[in-house]
Amino acid sequence: MPFLCETVPVRTYARNQIVPLENSRIYIVQSGLVFIWETHLDGRQVLVNILDGNSAIQIHNFVHASYEMQIKKTSFLQITFLEAIDNQMNILHALRKQTFMSEELAAIHREKYVEHRLYFFLQFLKRHFGKEIKKEHYLIAVPITHEELASAVNSTRPTITKLLTKMIDKNQVVYQQNGKNRWIILKPLFFSAAEPF
């Protein structure tokens, strides 16, 4: 069964385009990569989810925040309502998966120490977007800046830079340049460390 709602047009969105999310709509990502941002009344933004191809998300909580989708690489999307997907199990499964991913990120946000939040967030990226490139070396092929990492773990860019530098010094993490993007590679020492820092 194709990952497509046949009654809804597919729209193309370019890299760095921002798509405001509307309450109770379903956003189906056919292909591409998008970040979901939550903007609070005080202007603070938090990265609350990441979606790649064959994903779907529905946001319900618009009381204390607004939500937007940032296109990280050219993406093909469909925007619809639950009634229009006509019980397509693959789309319903994708919505359920994104709910679990959001809950996983919320649990990471509740960790007391920023070091642990960063460690668990990198583990999250490895589980959902990592590719094993050689034994116990995982490429996180998600173009994410230190500023975005900081937002994802409720910290600051200088703190994240400092913590990642420590991980590089301990041979737990390296960077790989891919055009304009810099990807993170998690090395075996990242996983064997009893304490990440």
N, C-alpha and C positions, 0 to 999 in steps of 0.2 A: 504494500500500500504506500503510495507516495506521501511524503511529508508535506502536504499541501492542502489548503482549504480551497476547493475548486471554485467556490462561488465568490472568492475575494481576490482582487487584483494583487499581483506581486509588484512592489515598489522597490526601486533601487536607491540606495543612500550612499553617498560618498564618504570617504575617510574624513574624520573630524566633524562631521555633521551632527547636530544635536536634534533629537526628536523628543519633544515633551510627551510624557506618558499620561494618558487619560484614565480616570477611574473606571474599573471593571472591563476595560478593553483587554483583549488578548493580543500579544505581539508575538508573531511566529517568525523566527529567524531561519530562513531557508539555507543561507550560507553567509559567511562573513564572521565578524567578531565585534561584539558590542559590550560596553560597560554600562551598568545601571547605577545611576547616582541618585542619592536622596539629599535634598536641600532643605535644611531646617530654617525656621523663621529667623534665626540669628545670622543666616547666610552661610553657616558651616555646611560643607558637603562631605558625604560619606559614600564610599564605594560599597554598594550592597550586593552586587551580583555581577557575574560575567557570563555571557552567552556566546556560544559559537553555533555553527550550522546545525540544523535539525533540533533547535531548541524553541521553547515557548515560555512566556511569562505573563502573569496577570498580577497587577498591583491593586490592592484594595484600600490601603491605609493612606488617606490623603488629609487627615485631620491636622497633623502637626508638621507636615513636610510635603514637598512636591517632589516629583520624580522625573528623571529624564534619561534618555538613552544616548550615549556618546558612541558614535560609529568609529571603531578603531581600524577597521579595514573594510573596503567596499562590501556592503551587505545587501541582501535581497530579503525584504520583509513583507509580511502580510499583517494587516491590522484589522481585527474583527471582534465580534462578541461571542460568548460561549455558545449561544444558540446556533450560530452559523457553522460551527465545526462538525455538527451532525454526528456526534458520538465517534469521531475518528480516534481510535484507541491510541495511535502513535502520538497524536497531539496532546491527548489527555495524560498520557504517560510522561511526555516532556514537561507539561505543567507541574506534575507531581514531582519530577526530578528537580525542577528549579525551586520548588517549595523547600525540598530537603536541603538544597545547596544554600538557600537563604537562611535556613535554620542553622546550618553548619557555620556560616559566617557570623550569625548573631551570637553563637556560643563562643566563637573566637573573640568577638568584641568584649565578652564578659570576663575574659582572662585578666587577672590583676596586673601583670607585668608586661610591658611593651615587648620585651625580648621574647616572651612566650607567645604573644599575639603574632609577632612576625614569623616565628618558627612555625606555628600552626597554620598561618596563612600560606607560607611557602609549601607546606605539606598539602594544603587544600589545592593549590595550583598544580602541584605534581599529580595528585589523584585525578583531577578533572581535565587537565590540559597537558600533562607531562608526557614526553616520549622518551623511552629508554634508548639512548644512542650507543651505549656500550654498558657492560655489566655495572649495575648500580650507579650509572651516570644518567640523570634525567634532565632533558632540555625542556624548559618552560617556554614554549613558543608563543608567549603572550607579550606583546610590547607594552610594558608597564614601567612607568617612571618612578623615581624615588618619591616624588610628590604623591603619586597615585597609591603607592604602597603605604605611605604614611596615612593617607585618608582611609585606606582599607583596614588599618590596624589602630586607628584613633591615636596617631602620634604626629610628629613633625618630620619634615624632610631631613633636617640636620641629624636628628636622632637615628632615622633609618639609614642614612648614609654611614654614620658611625658604626651601627650594628652590622651592616653588610660588609664594611671594611674589616671588622673583626672576623667575620665568617670567611672572608677571602684570605686573611692572614692565617687562619686555622686550616686552610685548604678544604673548607667545606663547600664553598661556592666559587664559581668563576663566571665571567661574562663571555658571551660570544657575540661579536658584531655581525649583524645581518642587514646590510644596507644602512638605512637610517635607524634601524631598531637595534637595541642591545638586549639580548635574551640572557636569562639566568640559567646556569647549569648547576644542578645540585649534585655533589660528589659523594662517594661512599662515606666519608667522615661526617657528613651532614646527618646521616641516618644512624650512625653508630655512637654519636655523642650522647652521653647520659643527660647532660645539660647543654642546651644549644649555645650558651655564651659563658 
